[in-house]
Amino acid sequence: MNAVVAPSNNFKKLQARLRGLVGKAIDDFRMIENGDRVMVCLSGGKDSYTMLDVLLSLKRSAPVHFDLIAVNLDQKQPGFPAHVLPEYLTALGVPFHIIEQDTYSVVKRVIPEGKTMCGLCSRLRRGALYRYAAENGITKIALGHHRDDIIETLFLNMFFGGKLKAMPPKLRSTDGKHIVIRPLAYVAEQDIARYATARAFPLIPCTLCGSQANMQRMEVKQMVREWEQRYPGRTESIFSSIRNVVPSHLADPAAYDFAHPQEGDPFNE
């Protein structure tokens, strides 16, 4: 019989850090409330595994009652190891459901070779998950986007969309029927990678679009990574700026009434 290895002090500190950051995000944005039925969208990547793991840990000590159900969309990608997630979740004792929908064929047929597939893939995946949520009494849909994803989206929208816009930690869907939450909003990707390695999650790579080197997101990710290497702490500073917005010092008349500035507004300082 193999001896049980006790968690190292470094892992315990990392686990406590992630629990603290996720708990703070949930509290700051009122992501989860008493009686919620939370659908944890599990892709098989390090981010969603970590999100599920931390939410399960928090659920045991949370001051409110909520239920978790893990949901995966099997997109019928060739070679996808369909047994991995069901076996993992069954062993964990977590309620789960696998949605089977061949979005892979649709994306490959519609998107020309060499073009980025993520946009269409994301829309099809979101539609399937929203339908399941609507049909099964889901009150919150949890996605595994982390702090770095939010920062990268900020720059993607600035550079390629002409908008000052990122990923909100919590949002209501366009049709008003669903509330999406991102419990990892305060967590750095490198901490998630360390946690996933320590927990030895059975990771499943995305063979559809995960290796597309020409993606704009990959370029932005590399840019942010290089900034952080040259100037440690810059990523945290950028994220802090998203949480400390001064509309009067930007240039959007829809966000601030420049015609009628109020006394005490930052506009007057």
C-alpha positions as CSV (number, residue, x, y, z in Angstrom):
1,M,0.0,0.0,0.0
2,N,1.3,3.4,-1.0
3,A,1.9,5.8,1.9
4,V,-0.2,8.9,1.9
5,V,1.9,12.0,1.3
6,A,0.9,15.0,3.5
7,P,0.5,18.3,1.6
8,S,3.6,20.5,1.8
9,N,3.5,23.8,3.6
10,N,3.9,25.6,0.2
11,F,0.8,23.9,-1.1
12,K,-1.2,24.7,2.0
13,K,-0.2,28.4,1.6
14,L,-1.2,28.3,-2.1
15,Q,-4.5,26.6,-1.3
16,A,-5.3,29.1,1.4
17,R,-4.4,32.0,-0.9
18,L,-6.7,30.7,-3.7
19,R,-9.5,30.1,-1.2
20,G,-9.1,33.6,0.1
21,L,-9.1,35.2,-3.3
22,V,-12.0,33.3,-4.6
23,G,-13.9,33.9,-1.4
24,K,-13.2,37.6,-1.6
25,A,-14.4,37.8,-5.3
26,I,-17.6,35.9,-4.4
27,D,-18.2,38.4,-1.5
28,D,-17.3,41.5,-3.4
29,F,-19.6,40.8,-6.3
30,R,-22.2,38.7,-4.5
31,M,-21.6,35.9,-6.9
32,I,-23.2,33.1,-4.8
33,E,-26.2,33.5,-2.5
34,N,-28.2,31.2,-0.3
35,G,-30.1,28.5,-2.3
36,D,-28.1,29.0,-5.5
37,R,-27.7,26.1,-7.9
38,V,-24.3,26.8,-9.5
39,M,-23.3,25.2,-12.8
40,V,-19.5,24.8,-12.9
41,C,-18.5,24.7,-16.5
42,L,-15.7,22.1,-16.7
43,S,-13.6,22.0,-19.8
44,G,-10.8,19.7,-18.6
45,G,-8.3,22.5,-18.4
46,K,-6.4,23.7,-15.4
47,D,-8.6,26.7,-14.8
48,S,-11.9,24.9,-14.6
49,Y,-10.5,22.1,-12.5
50,T,-9.1,24.6,-10.0
51,M,-12.4,26.5,-9.9
52,L,-14.4,23.4,-9.1
53,D,-11.8,22.3,-6.5
54,V,-11.8,25.6,-4.7
55,L,-15.6,26.0,-4.8
56,L,-16.0,22.5,-3.3
57,S,-13.7,23.5,-0.5
58,L,-15.5,26.8,0.1
59,K,-18.9,25.0,0.0
60,R,-18.0,23.0,3.1
61,S,-17.5,26.1,5.2
62,A,-19.7,28.7,3.5
63,P,-22.2,30.6,5.6
64,V,-24.9,30.0,2.9
65,H,-26.1,26.8,1.3
66,F,-25.6,26.3,-2.4
67,D,-25.4,23.3,-4.7
68,L,-22.8,22.6,-7.4
69,I,-23.1,20.6,-10.6
70,A,-20.2,20.2,-12.9
71,V,-21.2,20.4,-16.6
72,N,-18.9,19.6,-19.6
73,L,-19.7,20.0,-23.3
74,D,-18.4,17.1,-25.3
75,Q,-17.8,18.9,-28.7
76,K,-16.9,15.6,-30.4
77,Q,-13.4,16.6,-31.2
78,P,-11.4,13.7,-32.7
79,G,-9.4,11.9,-30.0
80,F,-11.2,13.6,-27.1
81,P,-10.8,11.3,-24.1
82,A,-14.5,11.2,-23.1
83,H,-13.9,8.9,-20.2
84,V,-11.6,11.3,-18.2
85,L,-14.1,13.8,-16.7
86,P,-16.9,11.3,-15.9
87,E,-14.4,9.0,-14.1
88,Y,-12.8,12.0,-12.2
89,L,-16.1,13.5,-11.1
90,T,-17.6,10.1,-10.1
91,A,-14.6,9.4,-8.0
92,L,-14.9,12.9,-6.5
93,G,-18.6,12.3,-5.8
94,V,-19.7,15.5,-7.6
95,P,-23.0,15.6,-9.5
96,F,-22.3,16.2,-13.2
97,H,-23.7,16.1,-16.6
98,I,-22.1,15.7,-20.0
99,I,-23.7,17.6,-22.9
100,E,-23.0,16.0,-26.2
101,Q,-23.1,18.3,-29.2
102,D,-20.9,18.2,-32.3
103,T,-19.8,21.8,-32.5
104,Y,-16.4,20.7,-33.7
105,S,-17.7,19.8,-37.2
106,V,-19.6,23.1,-37.4
107,V,-16.5,25.1,-36.6
108,K,-14.3,23.2,-38.9
109,R,-16.8,23.6,-41.8
110,V,-17.5,27.3,-41.3
111,I,-14.1,28.7,-40.3
112,P,-11.5,28.8,-43.1
113,E,-8.2,27.0,-42.5
114,G,-5.7,29.3,-40.7
115,K,-8.4,31.6,-39.2
116,T,-9.1,31.8,-35.5
117,M,-11.8,29.4,-34.4
118,C,-12.4,30.6,-30.9
119,G,-15.2,33.2,-31.6
120,L,-17.6,30.7,-33.2
121,C,-16.6,27.9,-30.9
122,S,-17.3,30.1,-27.9
123,R,-20.7,31.2,-29.2
124,L,-21.8,27.6,-29.9
125,R,-20.5,26.4,-26.5
126,R,-22.3,29.3,-24.7
127,G,-25.5,28.5,-26.4
128,A,-25.4,24.8,-25.4
129,L,-24.5,25.7,-21.8
130,Y,-27.3,28.3,-21.5
131,R,-29.9,25.9,-22.8
132,Y,-28.9,23.3,-20.2
133,A,-29.0,26.0,-17.5
134,A,-32.4,27.2,-18.5
135,E,-33.8,23.6,-18.5
136,N,-32.4,22.5,-15.2
137,G,-33.0,25.3,-12.7
138,I,-29.5,26.7,-12.7
139,T,-29.2,30.1,-11.0
140,K,-25.5,30.9,-11.6
141,I,-23.1,29.8,-14.4
142,A,-19.5,29.7,-13.2
143,L,-16.8,30.1,-15.8
144,G,-13.1,29.6,-15.1
145,H,-11.6,32.9,-16.4
146,H,-8.9,34.2,-14.2
147,R,-7.2,37.6,-13.6
148,D,-4.9,37.3,-16.6
149,D,-7.8,36.4,-18.9
150,I,-9.5,39.6,-17.8
151,I,-6.4,41.7,-18.4
152,E,-5.8,40.2,-21.8
153,T,-9.4,40.8,-22.8
154,L,-9.0,44.5,-21.8
155,F,-6.1,44.9,-24.2
156,L,-7.8,42.8,-26.9
157,N,-10.7,45.2,-26.8
158,M,-8.5,48.2,-26.8
159,F,-6.2,47.2,-29.6
160,F,-8.6,45.4,-31.9
161,G,-12.1,46.6,-30.9
162,G,-11.6,50.2,-29.9
163,K,-13.4,49.7,-26.6
164,L,-12.3,50.1,-23.0
165,K,-13.9,46.8,-21.9
166,A,-12.8,43.7,-20.1
167,M,-14.5,40.6,-18.6
168,P,-16.7,41.4,-15.7
169,P,-16.5,39.1,-12.7
170,K,-20.3,38.9,-12.8
171,L,-22.8,39.7,-15.6
172,R,-26.3,39.1,-16.7
173,S,-26.6,37.5,-20.2
174,T,-27.9,39.6,-23.1
175,D,-31.4,37.9,-22.9
176,G,-31.5,38.6,-19.2
177,K,-32.1,34.9,-18.3
178,H,-28.7,33.9,-16.9
179,I,-26.2,35.2,-14.4
180,V,-22.5,34.3,-15.2
181,I,-19.9,34.5,-12.5
182,R,-16.1,34.2,-12.6
183,P,-14.9,33.1,-9.2
184,L,-11.3,33.1,-10.3
185,A,-11.4,36.8,-11.2
186,Y,-8.7,37.7,-8.6
187,V,-6.5,34.7,-9.1
188,A,-3.3,34.9,-11.2
189,E,-2.8,32.2,-13.9
190,Q,0.6,31.2,-12.6
191,D,-1.0,30.3,-9.2
192,I,-3.6,28.2,-10.9
193,A,-0.9,26.4,-12.9
194,R,1.0,25.7,-9.7
195,Y,-2.2,24.5,-8.0
196,A,-3.2,22.2,-10.9
197,T,0.2,20.6,-10.9
198,A,0.2,20.0,-7.2
199,R,-3.3,18.5,-7.4
200,A,-2.4,16.4,-10.4
201,F,-5.6,17.1,-12.3
202,P,-6.2,14.9,-15.3
203,L,-5.8,17.8,-17.8
204,I,-7.4,17.5,-21.3
205,P,-5.8,19.8,-23.9
206,C,-8.0,21.7,-26.4
207,T,-7.1,20.2,-29.8
208,L,-9.6,22.4,-31.6
209,C,-8.1,25.9,-31.1
210,G,-5.8,25.7,-28.1
211,S,-2.7,25.5,-30.3
212,Q,-3.5,28.2,-32.7
213,A,-0.3,30.3,-32.6
214,N,-1.8,33.1,-34.7
215,M,-4.5,34.1,-32.2
216,Q,-4.5,37.7,-31.2
217,R,-5.0,36.6,-27.6
218,M,-1.7,34.7,-27.7
219,E,0.1,37.8,-28.8
220,V,-1.4,39.9,-26.1
221,K,-0.7,37.1,-23.5
222,Q,3.0,37.2,-24.5
223,M,3.1,41.0,-24.3
224,V,1.7,41.0,-20.8
225,R,4.0,38.2,-19.7
226,E,7.0,40.1,-21.0
227,W,5.9,43.3,-19.2
228,E,5.6,41.3,-15.9
229,Q,9.0,39.8,-16.4
230,R,10.6,43.2,-16.9
231,Y,8.5,45.1,-14.4
232,P,7.3,42.7,-11.6
233,G,3.9,43.8,-10.3
234,R,2.7,45.4,-13.5
235,T,0.0,42.8,-14.0
236,E,-1.4,43.5,-10.6
237,S,-1.3,47.2,-11.2
238,I,-3.2,46.9,-14.5
239,F,-5.9,44.8,-12.8
240,S,-6.2,47.3,-10.0
241,S,-6.9,50.0,-12.6
242,I,-9.9,48.0,-13.8
243,R,-11.2,48.2,-10.3
244,N,-10.5,51.9,-9.9
245,V,-12.2,53.6,-12.8
246,V,-12.5,57.4,-13.0
247,P,-15.1,58.1,-15.8
248,S,-14.6,61.9,-15.6
249,H,-10.9,61.4,-16.7
250,L,-11.7,59.4,-19.7
251,A,-13.7,60.6,-22.8
252,D,-17.0,58.9,-22.9
253,P,-20.0,61.3,-22.6
254,A,-22.3,58.4,-22.0
255,A,-20.3,57.4,-18.9
256,Y,-19.9,60.9,-17.5
257,D,-22.0,64.1,-17.8
258,F,-19.3,66.4,-18.9
259,A,-21.8,69.2,-19.6
260,H,-22.9,69.2,-16.0
261,P,-20.0,68.2,-13.7
262,Q,-20.9,68.0,-10.1
263,E,-19.1,69.7,-7.2
264,G,-16.7,67.2,-5.6
265,D,-16.4,65.0,-8.7
266,P,-12.8,64.0,-9.6
267,F,-13.4,66.2,-12.8
268,N,-13.0,69.3,-10.6
269,E,-9.7,68.2,-9.0
